[in-house]
């Protein structure tokens, strides 16, 4: 091993420095964390208040509701189904079945 071996393989008594991925990003988009802190969430508290519990519940249900609406809108505009489209698809499937 060379003279840099101590840098590559620190001894077990040495203090190793850990780097988290969150510390590497200067700008983070964290709407849930902001919402949690608005409700009074304290990460060091052993027991959270009832207001915090209600805030967490509201955040989790609101997030799912918003995602559901966004997905429904994407599906509606990306693949709009109406009577004409369904009839065309049915006719195409009938042609394919007859061709077999």
N, C-alpha and C positions, 0 to 999 in steps of 0.2 A: 504494500500500500504506500501511496505517496504521502507528501506532507499535508495534503488536504483531506486526508482520511478522517481526521477529527471533525471536519465540517460535514462530511457525508454521513458518518456514523457516530452520532453523539453518544457519550456514555450514559448509562441509565441514571446517574446522579445529576446529569445536566438538565437544565430546565428547557423543555422544548416549547417553542412558540407556535401556537395554532393560529391559523388564518381562516376565518369564516368567509363564505362567499358574499354574505351581506356587507361585510366591511369593504369589499372590493368595489362595490358600486357606489358612486357618489350620489346619484339621483335615483330614488326608488319611488315607484308608484304604488302606494299602499292604502287604497280607500278603506279596506276593512280595518286596518290598524287605526286609521284616523277615526273611524266610526266607533271602535271599541274605546278609544281614549275619550271620545265625546261622552260616552255613557258612564265614564268614571272607572273603567277597568284599571286595576292595579295588579301587575304581574307578580309582585312580591307578597301580596296579601294571601293569607291562608284561606279565608272565606270571603267570597265576593258578596256585595250587597244585592238586594232584590232588584234595584234599578239596573245594575250591570247584567244580571241574569235576563231581565226583560230586554235589554239592549242587544245581547247576544242572540236571543231568540228572534227578535225583530230583524236583525241583520241577516241571519241565516234564511229566514223565510222570504224576506224581501229580495235577497240575491237570487234565490231559486225562481221566484216569480218573474223577475226582470229577465233572467236568462230564458225562461219559457216563452215570454212574449217576443224576445229577439229571435229565437229559433223559429217560432211560428211565422214571424214576418219574413224571415229569410226563405223559408219553404214556400210561403205564399207568392213571393215575387220571383223566386228562382224557378219554380215549377208550378205555374198556375194551372189548376185543374178546373175545367168547366165542362158542361155537357158535350160540347163539340169535341174537345180533346179526348174525353172518355170514349165517345162513340168512334173516333178515329183509331184509338188504341184497340178497342174491341174488334173493329173490322180488320186491323192488321194482324191481331192474334188469331182470328178465325181463318185468314188466308194462310198463315203459317201452319195451322193445324191441318188444313186441307192439303197442303203441299207435302206433308209427311206420308 
